[in-house]
Amino acid sequence: MVWPWLSCLLLPALMVSVAANVAPTFLPNMSAVNLPEDLPVGAEVFWLIAQDQDNDPLTYEISGSYAYFFNVTPNTGEVKLANPLDYETLYWFAINIFVNDGHNTPVQNEMLVIVEDRNDNAPIFQKTDFSTSISETLPVGSLLLSVLAKDKDTGSGGAVVYSIEKVIPSTDSSEYLFRILPNGSIILNGSLSYNNKSAFYQLELKACDSGGRYNNSFVVQCSSPVFVSISVIDKPDLDPQFVREFYSASVAEDAPQGTSVLKVEAMDGDRGINDPVIYSISNSTRPGWFDIGPDGVIRVNGSLDREQLLEEDEEVQVQVTATEMHPNVYGQEAKVSIWVTLRVTDVNDHKPEFYNCSLPTCTFTPQEAQVNFTGYVDEHASTHIPIDDLTMVVYDPDKGSNGTFLLSLGGPDVEAFSVSPERAVGSVDVQVLVRAPSLVDYETQTVMLVQVVATDSVSRSSSVALVTIHLRDINDHRPTFPHNLYNLSVFEHSAVGYVVTNGIRASDPDTGEGGRITYSLLPGNGADIFAVDPDSGTVTVRNSELLDREKQAVYYLTLLATDGGNLSSSTMLQIVVLDINDNKPVVSGSYNIFVQEEEGNVSVTIQAHDDDQPGTNHSLLHFSLLSSPNSHNFSVDPDKGILRNLGPLDREAINPTLGGRIVLTVRVSDCGEPALWTDVNVTITVEDINDNLPIFNQSSYSFSVRERDPGSLPITIEDVNDNAPYFLPENKTFVIIPELVIPNQQVASVQARDDDSGNNGAILFSILQVDFIAKDGAMIPFRGFFRVSTSLEASVFIGNIELVTNLDSTLQGTYQVTVKAQDRSSEGPAQEAKITLNLFTVDQSYRVRLQFSMSKEEVGANTEEIKAALVQATRTTVYIVNIQDIESTARARGRSYLDAYFVFSNGSALTIDQLSVTIRNDEDSLTKLLQLGLVVLGSQDVQESELPDTLRNTIIGLGVALLLVIVIMTTVLVCTQKSYHRKLRAMKASKEARKTAAGVMPPVSAIPGTNVYNTERANPVLNLPTKDLGFESQSSSSDLDHISLNSLDDNSVDLENSRQEIKKEPLHSLMGPDPEPLNRVLSEMKAGTHGQQKEELAFTNPGLNTTDL
């Protein structure tokens, strides 16, 4: 009975347990997913997500026929792409997704996968071979052909756009000749022409989609190009054309009928059709004389008579018409006409002949006829220069055109000459002229041959004369060296006359005096040491003593080769002075060594040097110890010169008389053959130590000591000034450029030592004297130009020689500075040493100016490149003085200039001529300098001399202009003054006329045409008959009858009264315009003073105006 109850209790519990575990469910959005087709394999595409109320662990899975596209992580539900998607192949599909919680049956759901399109396909032309043929008359806008390209993509990625990428042939007219429509139709966009444009075209087409997203970016896909071939078909739309623009021919008047005179030729303008052409004579100035055949040949058709054509210049004009056999595209005849000139000539029975004579003295006899001529000419003569000593006349006895002949040249040297004249009638003097001077070269050939050909212009018969031309050599070549630089060597102190080299030769292809070469050395350092044979160019030693390698190891000489015509070129000789063993080793200092006996060791290095060439046996030193009483206790390193003791030193073993001093002799020798040596003593003082019991030499000693003195007596060894200072050798050459050095600037230096100690070894430098040795040998003493300062560095005293004041940049020569080194002796006389330095000067004459086409800023920026190119070309040290812009008023080719000096290590410098030759000989450097803007090489003096000339010309011009202004102003002033005086005299005459007494009749008749009554001082005024002019009678006793009414005689004017009357004149009368004086007087006389009516005889004569006087 218990089990039934137990079952009843367990069954509900079991049911409760089963009902509590619920199966998982997918989220609602797990029914569909959109995926782009360009997802890469392995990319995360989506997650499978399910919900489980029991929170049981879930596992996921995918199945179905398309499950191979994905990989799922069972535990997480992450789904990754396993195979690529392709919208064009499968744009959607379904998969089964499962989720399992481990307790319930797996839950299944169907998921729809939608593939989104991406622009992953380029358009593809459906056909790749396109060709068509079109007529050249096809109208613009016509359809030629259509192309089609398809794109598998959708949307904008599948919308195809066509384009014409290239048109072949590529010309301006063909670029837009064709156009393609959006639907792929190609239409004609311009006119065609088979003959004038092209008969064939090839179009390169491309199809692109409108773009779309692909791999997360906007991409436009384009097809591979395809080509369309278009052939143009020619149409008969052009008239025929004659192959020549002008036709003319000559025919003898006795030519028989049927004689061919001239062939004309016309071709169809349509090259693709080439229709046959029919010829005809459509017009003629002499009908019936000529006809033309189908082949275009004009033939004689009747008898010809030249005499009938005298008024027509012996010519017949024939119009030839060429007509195509078929009509043109417009149904019309295609034809063209041309006028042909046919000259009827006289019978020609002579040909031109050559004669050796001169017009007009030629008789043209058989004796003067000649076919061989000779002449002479200088090589490279200018163009149109005639051949000398050539008397040639060509004569043709025919008349008119039969006597016309052409002259031309032939033969092997025809390119070098020309003939004048080229055409003549009857007879003419013939000249053979130089045509190409470069070909007339004596060095190439001394004799040249040409043939003068005289050709009859009608019959074309000709005569030939041979002219032998002998060339005269001129000096047109400068000597040239095979190399720009020769590396030579010579042993120092070689004997005078020793041949340094005899293998340097300059060549000059000229002959005679122009080819004779003279050799010389340009002045400079080394010119006094070496000499050159002027004829052979052999370089020899001139001064054996000065040829010292230790003074100068390398010489740079300029060897100049000059021909007899004063043309020259140069080359550089680099002479390396080879060393000989001529210098003994020099030991520096003295050697006094103090060492304690027994315990002390000797280790001292013998300082020595050899001035011979380093690195050779001549300067390789060997040290040895000469035998002496104590030398067995010491050794010396044979290579390093280190002196050492072989064992302990015992002062008591040394000869007592030596005071503990050991004197060893070390021999310093070089390894030359024969070897040279120097011995030096090394004094070793062995200091005593208390290693022996004292021994009194005597039994008792007595001495006195002051009270309170210390019990010990110190002993001090004081240095004695027993060594003189000595200068250390320096292989330097000191060069001064006066223009560049400034006061307080160091120009040279010396080094010295003193083996003493303390003040005895302290050195003070001073300048004893300064002499200037000019190039002509003159010696000039200088004082106060240089000073020397003393400094100490590593136990070596250095004397820096500085400039005190500016130097004269025009002096040419060498400063010899004598420097004294003196120690500061504590006791006794001071020791001293002297040395003389040569300071070579480079004066201002070696200053060179280089003009550049750039501004000074650009030149300054390129200074290092310019300097490097100049150093490469000249192998000198380049000192740049300044860089400046050139003034715009100066006549120069450049915009800026650079002044510089070019100095060799031996103190010599390059002149402008040497620099020019050197740079031109180095093509690489010259090309580099030209690229850097170099335009002109010149000296400063020459270029600066142009500025004073310009200023002088400007001042002269201004002076002339000022003089002209002064002359013009003076002339104007004089004319103005004369005009003023003229008007003033006229006014005075007017006033005097008004003084005439009214109503007074003259006792006698007036002289006709005057205003007085006698011939004395009568002035003609109006040229009237003898009548009363209305003037009042004048008193016979009055002087008024002498006064002319219009007088200009200053002697007849009362100046005092005139001045008073002028003062009484109101201001406005002076300011206003004055009436003409004579008219004014006549008008006043007409009115009269007594009111009487008089005969109207006064009038105005416009031709008489005293104001104009």
Salt bridges, closest charged atoms under 4 A:
ASP38 OD1 - ARG118 NE 3.79
ASP56 OD2 - HIS103 NE2 3.85
GLU116 OE1 - ARG118 NH2 3.46
ASP275 OD1 - HIS326 ND1 2.70
ASP295 OD2 - ARG299 NH2 3.28
GLU307 OE2 - ARG306 NH2 3.47
GLU312 OE2 - ARG286 NH2 2.93
ASP313 OD2 - ARG343 NH2 3.59
GLU314 OE2 - ARG306 NH1 2.68
GLU314 OE1 - ARG343 NH1 3.88
GLU315 OE2 - ARG343 NH2 2.69
GLU333 OE1 - LYS335 NZ 3.98
ASP349 OD1 - HIS350 ND1 2.80
ASP378 OD1 - ARG472 NE 2.79
GLU379 OE1 - HIS380 NE2 3.62
ASP388 OD2 - ARG472 NH2 2.68
ASP398 OD1 - HIS350 ND1 3.05
ASP441 OD1 - HIS380 NE2 3.54
GLU443 OE1 - HIS477 ND1 3.66
ASP476 OD2 - HIS380 NE2 2.64
ASP476 OD1 - HIS477 ND1 2.82
GLU492 OE1 - HIS493 NE2 3.96
ASP510 OD1 - HIS477 ND1 3.20
GLU513 OE2 - ARG516 NH2 2.63
ASP548 OD1 - HIS493 NE2 3.76
GLU550 OE2 - ARG549 NE 3.30
ASP579 OD1 - ARG549 NE 3.32
ASP579 OD2 - HIS618 ND1 3.08
ASP582 OD2 - HIS493 NE2 3.14
ASP611 OD1 - HIS609 NE2 3.62
ASP679 OD1 - ARG667 NE 2.86
GLU730 OE2 - LYS732 NZ 3.30
GLU739 OE2 - ARG847 NH1 1.79
GLU802 OE1 - ARG787 NE 3.26
GLU832 OE1 - LYS820 NZ 3.82
GLU865 OE1 - LYS928 NZ 3.24
ASP899 OD2 - ARG847 NH2 2.42
ASP899 OD1 - ARG849 NE 2.78
GLU944 OE2 - ARG849 NH2 3.24
ASP949 OD1 - ARG952 NH2 2.34
GLU992 OE2 - LYS995 NZ 3.12
ASP1041 OD1 - HIS1042 NE2 3.55
GLU1056 OE2 - ARG1059 NH1 2.96
GLU1084 OE2 - ARG1080 NE 3.64
GLU1096 OE1 - LYS1086 NZ 3.53
